[in-house]
């Protein structure tokens, strides 16, 4: 675990385990604030942001099932699927219904899935963590 992490606070927004799913979608439907944020990222980083990003995370204290907004954009949201240190050092298996989770988190159907990533993230708390990931399987 990352003791000082809190996924609802920008300065402490780290997680020992993340599965990140990115989706296409209709940019023209987004508020100006989100479009400007995406343009700023594109100019600075030279990369396009996805229309929406759903992250499955292991949080310190947030309850399983909680949706946590990104402090910078409403187009990145985290869904807590594990919480606390009870199941440390054990393999965790999760089966998710991505379409239903996306609908719950964003209130609209997902576009095309464009990217999948895994991430152990400690940059904000300047700490260390280790996580092992097994195969990710997508099925209809």
MODELLER restraints for C-alpha pairs under 7 A, 6 or more apart:
rsr = mdl.restraints
at = mdl.atoms
rsr.add(forms.Gaussian(group=physical.xy_distance, feature=features.Distance(at['CA:1:A'], at['CA:16:A']), mean=6.03, stdev=0.5))
rsr.add(forms.Gaussian(group=physical.xy_distance, feature=features.Distance(at['CA:1:A'], at['CA:60:A']), mean=6.95, stdev=0.5))
rsr.add(forms.Gaussian(group=physical.xy_distance, feature=features.Distance(at['CA:1:A'], at['CA:85:A']), mean=6.71, stdev=0.5))
rsr.add(forms.Gaussian(group=physical.xy_distance, feature=features.Distance(at['CA:1:A'], at['CA:129:A']), mean=6.70, stdev=0.5))
rsr.add(forms.Gaussian(group=physical.xy_distance, feature=features.Distance(at['CA:2:A'], at['CA:15:A']), mean=6.90, stdev=0.5))
rsr.add(forms.Gaussian(group=physical.xy_distance, feature=features.Distance(at['CA:2:A'], at['CA:16:A']), mean=6.60, stdev=0.5))
rsr.add(forms.Gaussian(group=physical.xy_distance, feature=features.Distance(at['CA:2:A'], at['CA:129:A']), mean=6.68, stdev=0.5))
rsr.add(forms.Gaussian(group=physical.xy_distance, feature=features.Distance(at['CA:4:A'], at['CA:12:A']), mean=6.68, stdev=0.5))
rsr.add(forms.Gaussian(group=physical.xy_distance, feature=features.Distance(at['CA:4:A'], at['CA:125:A']), mean=6.43, stdev=0.5))
rsr.add(forms.Gaussian(group=physical.xy_distance, feature=features.Distance(at['CA:5:A'], at['CA:12:A']), mean=4.84, stdev=0.5))
rsr.add(forms.Gaussian(group=physical.xy_distance, feature=features.Distance(at['CA:5:A'], at['CA:13:A']), mean=5.88, stdev=0.5))
rsr.add(forms.Gaussian(group=physical.xy_distance, feature=features.Distance(at['CA:5:A'], at['CA:14:A']), mean=5.35, stdev=0.5))
rsr.add(forms.Gaussian(group=physical.xy_distance, feature=features.Distance(at['CA:5:A'], at['CA:15:A']), mean=6.81, stdev=0.5))
rsr.add(forms.Gaussian(group=physical.xy_distance, feature=features.Distance(at['CA:5:A'], at['CA:60:A']), mean=6.88, stdev=0.5))
rsr.add(forms.Gaussian(group=physical.xy_distance, feature=features.Distance(at['CA:5:A'], at['CA:125:A']), mean=6.46, stdev=0.5))
rsr.add(forms.Gaussian(group=physical.xy_distance, feature=features.Distance(at['CA:6:A'], at['CA:12:A']), mean=5.19, stdev=0.5))
rsr.add(forms.Gaussian(group=physical.xy_distance, feature=features.Distance(at['CA:6:A'], at['CA:13:A']), mean=5.36, stdev=0.5))
rsr.add(forms.Gaussian(group=physical.xy_distance, feature=features.Distance(at['CA:6:A'], at['CA:14:A']), mean=6.78, stdev=0.5))
rsr.add(forms.Gaussian(group=physical.xy_distance, feature=features.Distance(at['CA:7:A'], at['CA:13:A']), mean=4.27, stdev=0.5))
rsr.add(forms.Gaussian(group=physical.xy_distance, feature=features.Distance(at['CA:7:A'], at['CA:14:A']), mean=6.20, stdev=0.5))
rsr.add(forms.Gaussian(group=physical.xy_distance, feature=features.Distance(at['CA:8:A'], at['CA:68:A']), mean=6.16, stdev=0.5))
rsr.add(forms.Gaussian(group=physical.xy_distance, feature=features.Distance(at['CA:10:A'], at['CA:71:A']), mean=6.07, stdev=0.5))
rsr.add(forms.Gaussian(group=physical.xy_distance, feature=features.Distance(at['CA:11:A'], at['CA:124:A']), mean=5.65, stdev=0.5))
rsr.add(forms.Gaussian(group=physical.xy_distance, feature=features.Distance(at['CA:12:A'], at['CA:124:A']), mean=5.26, stdev=0.5))
rsr.add(forms.Gaussian(group=physical.xy_distance, feature=features.Distance(at['CA:12:A'], at['CA:125:A']), mean=5.47, stdev=0.5))
rsr.add(forms.Gaussian(group=physical.xy_distance, feature=features.Distance(at['CA:13:A'], at['CA:124:A']), mean=6.24, stdev=0.5))
rsr.add(forms.Gaussian(group=physical.xy_distance, feature=features.Distance(at['CA:14:A'], at['CA:121:A']), mean=5.17, stdev=0.5))
rsr.add(forms.Gaussian(group=physical.xy_distance, feature=features.Distance(at['CA:14:A'], at['CA:122:A']), mean=5.20, stdev=0.5))
rsr.add(forms.Gaussian(group=physical.xy_distance, feature=features.Distance(at['CA:14:A'], at['CA:124:A']), mean=6.27, stdev=0.5))
rsr.add(forms.Gaussian(group=physical.xy_distance, feature=features.Distance(at['CA:14:A'], at['CA:125:A']), mean=6.89, stdev=0.5))
rsr.add(forms.Gaussian(group=physical.xy_distance, feature=features.Distance(at['CA:15:A'], at['CA:57:A']), mean=6.62, stdev=0.5))
rsr.add(forms.Gaussian(group=physical.xy_distance, feature=features.Distance(at['CA:15:A'], at['CA:58:A']), mean=6.21, stdev=0.5))
rsr.add(forms.Gaussian(group=physical.xy_distance, feature=features.Distance(at['CA:15:A'], at['CA:59:A']), mean=6.21, stdev=0.5))
rsr.add(forms.Gaussian(group=physical.xy_distance, feature=features.Distance(at['CA:15:A'], at['CA:120:A']), mean=6.26, stdev=0.5))
rsr.add(forms.Gaussian(group=physical.xy_distance, feature=features.Distance(at['CA:15:A'], at['CA:121:A']), mean=5.36, stdev=0.5))
rsr.add(forms.Gaussian(group=physical.xy_distance, feature=features.Distance(at['CA:15:A'], at['CA:122:A']), mean=6.79, stdev=0.5))
rsr.add(forms.Gaussian(group=physical.xy_distance, feature=features.Distance(at['CA:16:A'], at['CA:58:A']), mean=6.50, stdev=0.5))
rsr.add(forms.Gaussian(group=physical.xy_distance, feature=features.Distance(at['CA:16:A'], at['CA:120:A']), mean=4.81, stdev=0.5))
rsr.add(forms.Gaussian(group=physical.xy_distance, feature=features.Distance(at['CA:16:A'], at['CA:121:A']), mean=6.00, stdev=0.5))
rsr.add(forms.Gaussian(group=physical.xy_distance, feature=features.Distance(at['CA:16:A'], at['CA:129:A']), mean=5.97, stdev=0.5))
rsr.add(forms.Gaussian(group=physical.xy_distance, feature=features.Distance(at['CA:16:A'], at['CA:130:A']), mean=6.83, stdev=0.5))
rsr.add(forms.Gaussian(group=physical.xy_distance, feature=features.Distance(at['CA:16:A'], at['CA:131:A']), mean=6.47, stdev=0.5))
rsr.add(forms.Gaussian(group=physical.xy_distance, feature=features.Distance(at['CA:17:A'], at['CA:57:A']), mean=5.67, stdev=0.5))
rsr.add(forms.Gaussian(group=physical.xy_distance, feature=features.Distance(at['CA:17:A'], at['CA:58:A']), mean=5.46, stdev=0.5))
rsr.add(forms.Gaussian(group=physical.xy_distance, feature=features.Distance(at['CA:17:A'], at['CA:119:A']), mean=6.11, stdev=0.5))
rsr.add(forms.Gaussian(group=physical.xy_distance, feature=features.Distance(at['CA:17:A'], at['CA:120:A']), mean=5.09, stdev=0.5))
rsr.add(forms.Gaussian(group=physical.xy_distance, feature=features.Distance(at['CA:17:A'], at['CA:131:A']), mean=6.50, stdev=0.5))
rsr.add(forms.Gaussian(group=physical.xy_distance, feature=features.Distance(at['CA:18:A'], at['CA:55:A']), mean=6.25, stdev=0.5))
rsr.add(forms.Gaussian(group=physical.xy_distance, feature=features.Distance(at['CA:18:A'], at['CA:56:A']), mean=5.53, stdev=0.5))
rsr.add(forms.Gaussian(group=physical.xy_distance, feature=features.Distance(at['CA:18:A'], at['CA:57:A']), mean=4.56, stdev=0.5))
rsr.add(forms.Gaussian(group=physical.xy_distance, feature=features.Distance(at['CA:18:A'], at['CA:58:A']), mean=6.83, stdev=0.5))
rsr.add(forms.Gaussian(group=physical.xy_distance, feature=features.Distance(at['CA:18:A'], at['CA:118:A']), mean=5.58, stdev=0.5))
rsr.add(forms.Gaussian(group=physical.xy_distance, feature=features.Distance(at['CA:18:A'], at['CA:119:A']), mean=5.06, stdev=0.5))
rsr.add(forms.Gaussian(group=physical.xy_distance, feature=features.Distance(at['CA:18:A'], at['CA:120:A']), mean=6.33, stdev=0.5))
rsr.add(forms.Gaussian(group=physical.xy_distance, feature=features.Distance(at['CA:19:A'], at['CA:55:A']), mean=5.60, stdev=0.5))
rsr.add(forms.Gaussian(group=physical.xy_distance, feature=features.Distance(at['CA:19:A'], at['CA:56:A']), mean=5.14, stdev=0.5))
rsr.add(forms.Gaussian(group=physical.xy_distance, feature=features.Distance(at['CA:19:A'], at['CA:57:A']), mean=6.66, stdev=0.5))
rsr.add(forms.Gaussian(group=physical.xy_distance, feature=features.Distance(at['CA:19:A'], at['CA:117:A']), mean=5.78, stdev=0.5))
rsr.add(forms.Gaussian(group=physical.xy_distance, feature=features.Distance(at['CA:19:A'], at['CA:118:A']), mean=4.61, stdev=0.5))
rsr.add(forms.Gaussian(group=physical.xy_distance, feature=features.Distance(at['CA:19:A'], at['CA:119:A']), mean=6.53, stdev=0.5))
rsr.add(forms.Gaussian(group=physical.xy_distance, feature=features.Distance(at['CA:20:A'], at['CA:53:A']), mean=6.90, stdev=0.5))
rsr.add(forms.Gaussian(group=physical.xy_distance, feature=features.Distance(at['CA:20:A'], at['CA:54:A']), mean=6.01, stdev=0.5))
rsr.add(forms.Gaussian(group=physical.xy_distance, feature=features.Distance(at['CA:20:A'], at['CA:55:A']), mean=4.47, stdev=0.5))
rsr.add(forms.Gaussian(group=physical.xy_distance, feature=features.Distance(at['CA:20:A'], at['CA:56:A']), mean=6.51, stdev=0.5))
rsr.add(forms.Gaussian(group=physical.xy_distance, feature=features.Distance(at['CA:20:A'], at['CA:116:A']), mean=5.58, stdev=0.5))
rsr.add(forms.Gaussian(group=physical.xy_distance, feature=features.Distance(at['CA:20:A'], at['CA:117:A']), mean=4.89, stdev=0.5))
rsr.add(forms.Gaussian(group=physical.xy_distance, feature=features.Distance(at['CA:20:A'], at['CA:118:A']), mean=6.00, stdev=0.5))
rsr.add(forms.Gaussian(group=physical.xy_distance, feature=features.Distance(at['CA:21:A'], at['CA:53:A']), mean=5.62, stdev=0.5))
rsr.add(forms.Gaussian(group=physical.xy_distance, feature=features.Distance(at['CA:21:A'], at['CA:54:A']), mean=5.22, stdev=0.5))
rsr.add(forms.Gaussian(group=physical.xy_distance, feature=features.Distance(at['CA:21:A'], at['CA:55:A']), mean=6.18, stdev=0.5))
rsr.add(forms.Gaussian(group=physical.xy_distance, feature=features.Distance(at['CA:21:A'], at['CA:115:A']), mean=5.79, stdev=0.5))
rsr.add(forms.Gaussian(group=physical.xy_distance, feature=features.Distance(at['CA:21:A'], at['CA:116:A']), mean=4.76, stdev=0.5))
rsr.add(forms.Gaussian(group=physical.xy_distance, feature=features.Distance(at['CA:21:A'], at['CA:117:A']), mean=6.63, stdev=0.5))
rsr.add(forms.Gaussian(group=physical.xy_distance, feature=features.Distance(at['CA:22:A'], at['CA:50:A']), mean=5.85, stdev=0.5))
rsr.add(forms.Gaussian(group=physical.xy_distance, feature=features.Distance(at['CA:22:A'], at['CA:52:A']), mean=5.87, stdev=0.5))
rsr.add(forms.Gaussian(group=physical.xy_distance, feature=features.Distance(at['CA:22:A'], at['CA:53:A']), mean=4.42, stdev=0.5))
rsr.add(forms.Gaussian(group=physical.xy_distance, feature=features.Distance(at['CA:22:A'], at['CA:54:A']), mean=6.46, stdev=0.5))
rsr.add(forms.Gaussian(group=physical.xy_distance, feature=features.Distance(at['CA:22:A'], at['CA:113:A']), mean=5.91, stdev=0.5))
rsr.add(forms.Gaussian(group=physical.xy_distance, feature=features.Distance(at['CA:22:A'], at['CA:114:A']), mean=5.55, stdev=0.5))
rsr.add(forms.Gaussian(group=physical.xy_distance, feature=features.Distance(at['CA:22:A'], at['CA:115:A']), mean=5.02, stdev=0.5))
rsr.add(forms.Gaussian(group=physical.xy_distance, feature=features.Distance(at['CA:22:A'], at['CA:116:A']), mean=6.53, stdev=0.5))
rsr.add(forms.Gaussian(group=physical.xy_distance, feature=features.Distance(at['CA:23:A'], at['CA:50:A']), mean=5.85, stdev=0.5))
rsr.add(forms.Gaussian(group=physical.xy_distance, feature=features.Distance(at['CA:23:A'], at['CA:51:A']), mean=5.82, stdev=0.5))
rsr.add(forms.Gaussian(group=physical.xy_distance, feature=features.Distance(at['CA:23:A'], at['CA:52:A']), mean=5.28, stdev=0.5))
rsr.add(forms.Gaussian(group=physical.xy_distance, feature=features.Distance(at['CA:23:A'], at['CA:53:A']), mean=6.25, stdev=0.5))
rsr.add(forms.Gaussian(group=physical.xy_distance, feature=features.Distance(at['CA:23:A'], at['CA:110:A']), mean=6.71, stdev=0.5))
rsr.add(forms.Gaussian(group=physical.xy_distance, feature=features.Distance(at['CA:23:A'], at['CA:111:A']), mean=5.55, stdev=0.5))
rsr.add(forms.Gaussian(group=physical.xy_distance, feature=features.Distance(at['CA:23:A'], at['CA:112:A']), mean=5.45, stdev=0.5))
rsr.add(forms.Gaussian(group=physical.xy_distance, feature=features.Distance(at['CA:23:A'], at['CA:113:A']), mean=4.52, stdev=0.5))
rsr.add(forms.Gaussian(group=physical.xy_distance, feature=features.Distance(at['CA:23:A'], at['CA:114:A']), mean=5.28, stdev=0.5))
rsr.add(forms.Gaussian(group=physical.xy_distance, feature=features.Distance(at['CA:24:A'], at['CA:50:A']), mean=5.99, stdev=0.5))
rsr.add(forms.Gaussian(group=physical.xy_distance, feature=features.Distance(at['CA:24:A'], at['CA:51:A']), mean=5.01, stdev=0.5))
rsr.add(forms.Gaussian(group=physical.xy_distance, feature=features.Distance(at['CA:24:A'], at['CA:52:A']), mean=6.80, stdev=0.5))
rsr.add(forms.Gaussian(group=physical.xy_distance, feature=features.Distance(at['CA:24:A'], at['CA:111:A']), mean=4.94, stdev=0.5))
rsr.add(forms.Gaussian(group=physical.xy_distance, feature=features.Distance(at['CA:24:A'], at['CA:112:A']), mean=5.27, stdev=0.5))
rsr.add(forms.Gaussian(group=physical.xy_distance, feature=features.Distance(at['CA:24:A'], at['CA:113:A']), mean=6.61, stdev=0.5))
rsr.add(forms.Gaussian(group=physical.xy_distance, feature=features.Distance(at['CA:24:A'], at['CA:114:A']), mean=6.62, stdev=0.5))
rsr.add(forms.Gaussian(group=physical.xy_distance, feature=features.Distance(at['CA:25:A'], at['CA:51:A']), mean=5.25, stdev=0.5))
rsr.add(forms.Gaussian(group=physical.xy_distance, feature=features.Distance(at['CA:25:A'], at['CA:111:A']), mean=5.06, stdev=0.5))
rsr.add(forms.Gaussian(group=physical.xy_distance, feature=features.Distance(at['CA:27:A'], at['CA:51:A']), mean=6.49, stdev=0.5))
rsr.add(forms.Gaussian(group=physical.xy_distance, feature=features.Distance(at['CA:34:A'], at['CA:73:A']), mean=6.02, stdev=0.5))
rsr.add(forms.Gaussian(group=physical.xy_distance, feature=features.Distance(at['CA:38:A'], at['CA:49:A']), mean=5.91, stdev=0.5))
rsr.add(forms.Gaussian(group=physical.xy_distance, feature=features.Distance(at['CA:42:A'], at['CA:48:A']), mean=5.28, stdev=0.5))
rsr.add(forms.Gaussian(group=physical.xy_distance, feature=features.Distance(at['CA:51:A'], at['CA:75:A']), mean=6.72, stdev=0.5))
rsr.add(forms.Gaussian(group=physical.xy_distance, feature=features.Distance(at['CA:52:A'], at['CA:75:A']), mean=4.72, stdev=0.5))
rsr.add(forms.Gaussian(group=physical.xy_distance, feature=features.Distance(at['CA:52:A'], at['CA:76:A']), mean=5.91, stdev=0.5))
rsr.add(forms.Gaussian(group=physical.xy_distance, feature=features.Distance(at['CA:53:A'], at['CA:75:A']), mean=6.19, stdev=0.5))
rsr.add(forms.Gaussian(group=physical.xy_distance, feature=features.Distance(at['CA:53:A'], at['CA:76:A']), mean=4.70, stdev=0.5))
rsr.add(forms.Gaussian(group=physical.xy_distance, feature=features.Distance(at['CA:53:A'], at['CA:77:A']), mean=6.43, stdev=0.5))
rsr.add(forms.Gaussian(group=physical.xy_distance, feature=features.Distance(at['CA:54:A'], at['CA:76:A']), mean=6.13, stdev=0.5))
rsr.add(forms.Gaussian(group=physical.xy_distance, feature=features.Distance(at['CA:54:A'], at['CA:77:A']), mean=5.36, stdev=0.5))
rsr.add(forms.Gaussian(group=physical.xy_distance, feature=features.Distance(at['CA:54:A'], at['CA:78:A']), mean=5.93, stdev=0.5))
rsr.add(forms.Gaussian(group=physical.xy_distance, feature=features.Distance(at['CA:54:A'], at['CA:102:A']), mean=7.00, stdev=0.5))
rsr.add(forms.Gaussian(group=physical.xy_distance, feature=features.Distance(at['CA:55:A'], at['CA:77:A']), mean=6.23, stdev=0.5))
rsr.add(forms.Gaussian(group=physical.xy_distance, feature=features.Distance(at['CA:55:A'], at['CA:78:A']), mean=4.56, stdev=0.5))
rsr.add(forms.Gaussian(group=physical.xy_distance, feature=features.Distance(at['CA:55:A'], at['CA:79:A']), mean=6.05, stdev=0.5))
rsr.add(forms.Gaussian(group=physical.xy_distance, feature=features.Distance(at['CA:56:A'], at['CA:78:A']), mean=5.82, stdev=0.5))
rsr.add(forms.Gaussian(group=physical.xy_distance, feature=features.Distance(at['CA:56:A'], at['CA:79:A']), mean=4.97, stdev=0.5))
rsr.add(forms.Gaussian(group=physical.xy_distance, feature=features.Distance(at['CA:56:A'], at['CA:80:A']), mean=5.94, stdev=0.5))
rsr.add(forms.Gaussian(group=physical.xy_distance, feature=features.Distance(at['CA:56:A'], at['CA:81:A']), mean=6.17, stdev=0.5))
rsr.add(forms.Gaussian(group=physical.xy_distance, feature=features.Distance(at['CA:57:A'], at['CA:78:A']), mean=6.50, stdev=0.5))
rsr.add(forms.Gaussian(group=physical.xy_distance, feature=features.Distance(at['CA:57:A'], at['CA:79:A']), mean=6.15, stdev=0.5))
rsr.add(forms.Gaussian(group=physical.xy_distance, feature=features.Distance(at['CA:57:A'], at['CA:80:A']), mean=5.03, stdev=0.5))
rsr.add(forms.Gaussian(group=physical.xy_distance, feature=features.Distance(at['CA:57:A'], at['CA:81:A']), mean=5.91, stdev=0.5))
rsr.add(forms.Gaussian(group=physical.xy_distance, feature=features.Distance(at['CA:57:A'], at['CA:82:A']), mean=6.75, stdev=0.5))
rsr.add(forms.Gaussian(group=physical.xy_distance, feature=features.Distance(at['CA:58:A'], at['CA:80:A']), mean=5.94, stdev=0.5))
rsr.add(forms.Gaussian(group=physical.xy_distance, feature=features.Distance(at['CA:58:A'], at['CA:81:A']), mean=6.04, stdev=0.5))
rsr.add(forms.Gaussian(group=physical.xy_distance, feature=features.Distance(at['CA:58:A'], at['CA:82:A']), mean=4.50, stdev=0.5))
rsr.add(forms.Gaussian(group=physical.xy_distance, feature=features.Distance(at['CA:58:A'], at['CA:83:A']), mean=5.35, stdev=0.5))
rsr.add(forms.Gaussian(group=physical.xy_distance, feature=features.Distance(at['CA:59:A'], at['CA:80:A']), mean=6.36, stdev=0.5))
rsr.add(forms.Gaussian(group=physical.xy_distance, feature=features.Distance(at['CA:59:A'], at['CA:82:A']), mean=6.33, stdev=0.5))
rsr.add(forms.Gaussian(group=physical.xy_distance, feature=features.Distance(at['CA:59:A'], at['CA:83:A']), mean=4.71, stdev=0.5))
rsr.add(forms.Gaussian(group=physical.xy_distance, feature=features.Distance(at['CA:59:A'], at['CA:84:A']), mean=6.43, stdev=0.5))
rsr.add(forms.Gaussian(group=physical.xy_distance, feature=features.Distance(at['CA:60:A'], at['CA:83:A']), mean=5.45, stdev=0.5))
rsr.add(forms.Gaussian(group=physical.xy_distance, feature=features.Distance(at['CA:60:A'], at['CA:84:A']), mean=4.70, stdev=0.5))
rsr.add(forms.Gaussian(group=physical.xy_distance, feature=features.Distance(at['CA:61:A'], at['CA:83:A']), mean=6.09, stdev=0.5))
rsr.add(forms.Gaussian(group=physical.xy_distance, feature=features.Distance(at['CA:61:A'], at['CA:84:A']), mean=5.83, stdev=0.5))
rsr.add(forms.Gaussian(group=physical.xy_distance, feature=features.Distance(at['CA:62:A'], at['CA:83:A']), mean=6.42, stdev=0.5))
rsr.add(forms.Gaussian(group=physical.xy_distance, feature=features.Distance(at['CA:63:A'], at['CA:80:A']), mean=6.81, stdev=0.5))
rsr.add(forms.Gaussian(group=physical.xy_distance, feature=features.Distance(at['CA:63:A'], at['CA:83:A']), mean=6.21, stdev=0.5))
rsr.add(forms.Gaussian(group=physical.xy_distance, feature=features.Distance(at['CA:64:A'], at['CA:80:A']), mean=4.94, stdev=0.5))
rsr.add(forms.Gaussian(group=physical.xy_distance, feature=features.Distance(at['CA:64:A'], at['CA:81:A']), mean=5.14, stdev=0.5))
rsr.add(forms.Gaussian(group=physical.xy_distance, feature=features.Distance(at['CA:64:A'], at['CA:82:A']), mean=5.73, stdev=0.5))
rsr.add(forms.Gaussian(group=physical.xy_distance, feature=features.Distance(at['CA:64:A'], at['CA:83:A']), mean=6.11, stdev=0.5))
rsr.add(forms.Gaussian(group=physical.xy_distance, feature=features.Distance(at['CA:65:A'], at['CA:79:A']), mean=6.21, stdev=0.5))
rsr.add(forms.Gaussian(group=physical.xy_distance, feature=features.Distance(at['CA:65:A'], at['CA:80:A']), mean=5.27, stdev=0.5))
rsr.add(forms.Gaussian(group=physical.xy_distance, feature=features.Distance(at['CA:65:A'], at['CA:81:A']), mean=6.19, stdev=0.5))
rsr.add(forms.Gaussian(group=physical.xy_distance, feature=features.Distance(at['CA:66:A'], at['CA:79:A']), mean=5.89, stdev=0.5))
rsr.add(forms.Gaussian(group=physical.xy_distance, feature=features.Distance(at['CA:66:A'], at['CA:80:A']), mean=5.51, stdev=0.5))
rsr.add(forms.Gaussian(group=physical.xy_distance, feature=features.Distance(at['CA:67:A'], at['CA:77:A']), mean=6.73, stdev=0.5))
rsr.add(forms.Gaussian(group=physical.xy_distance, feature=features.Distance(at['CA:67:A'], at['CA:78:A']), mean=5.58, stdev=0.5))
rsr.add(forms.Gaussian(group=physical.xy_distance, feature=features.Distance(at['CA:67:A'], at['CA:79:A']), mean=4.66, stdev=0.5))
rsr.add(forms.Gaussian(group=physical.xy_distance, feature=features.Distance(at['CA:67:A'], at['CA:80:A']), mean=6.54, stdev=0.5))
rsr.add(forms.Gaussian(group=physical.xy_distance, feature=features.Distance(at['CA:67:A'], at['CA:105:A']), mean=6.66, stdev=0.5))
rsr.add(forms.Gaussian(group=physical.xy_distance, feature=features.Distance(at['CA:68:A'], at['CA:77:A']), mean=5.75, stdev=0.5))
rsr.add(forms.Gaussian(group=physical.xy_distance, feature=features.Distance(at['CA:68:A'], at['CA:78:A']), mean=4.99, stdev=0.5))
rsr.add(forms.Gaussian(group=physical.xy_distance, feature=features.Distance(at['CA:68:A'], at['CA:79:A']), mean=6.44, stdev=0.5))
rsr.add(forms.Gaussian(group=physical.xy_distance, feature=features.Distance(at['CA:69:A'], at['CA:76:A']), mean=6.63, stdev=0.5))
rsr.add(forms.Gaussian(group=physical.xy_distance, feature=features.Distance(at['CA:69:A'], at['CA:77:A']), mean=4.75, stdev=0.5))
rsr.add(forms.Gaussian(group=physical.xy_distance, feature=features.Distance(at['CA:69:A'], at['CA:78:A']), mean=6.42, stdev=0.5))
rsr.add(forms.Gaussian(group=physical.xy_distance, feature=features.Distance(at['CA:70:A'], at['CA:76:A']), mean=5.53, stdev=0.5))
rsr.add(forms.Gaussian(group=physical.xy_distance, feature=features.Distance(at['CA:70:A'], at['CA:77:A']), mean=5.73, stdev=0.5))
rsr.add(forms.Gaussian(group=physical.xy_distance, feature=features.Distance(at['CA:99:A'], at['CA:109:A']), mean=6.83, stdev=0.5))
rsr.add(forms.Gaussian(group=physical.xy_distance, feature=features.Distance(at['CA:99:A'], at['CA:110:A']), mean=6.44, stdev=0.5))
rsr.add(forms.Gaussian(group=physical.xy_distance, feature=features.Distance(at['CA:102:A'], at['CA:109:A']), mean=6.69, stdev=0.5))
rsr.add(forms.Gaussian(group=physical.xy_distance, feature=features.Distance(at['CA:102:A'], at['CA:110:A']), mean=6.15, stdev=0.5))
rsr.add(forms.Gaussian(group=physical.xy_distance, feature=features.Distance(at['CA:103:A'], at['CA:109:A']), mean=5.42, stdev=0.5))
rsr.add(forms.Gaussian(group=physical.xy_distance, feature=features.Distance(at['CA:120:A'], at['CA:130:A']), mean=6.98, stdev=0.5))
rsr.add(forms.Gaussian(group=physical.xy_distance, feature=features.Distance(at['CA:120:A'], at['CA:131:A']), mean=6.67, stdev=0.5))
rsr.add(forms.Gaussian(group=physical.xy_distance, feature=features.Distance(at['CA:122:A'], at['CA:128:A']), mean=5.97, stdev=0.5))
rsr.add(forms.Gaussian(group=physical.xy_distance, feature=features.Distance(at['CA:122:A'], at['CA:129:A']), mean=6.97, stdev=0.5))
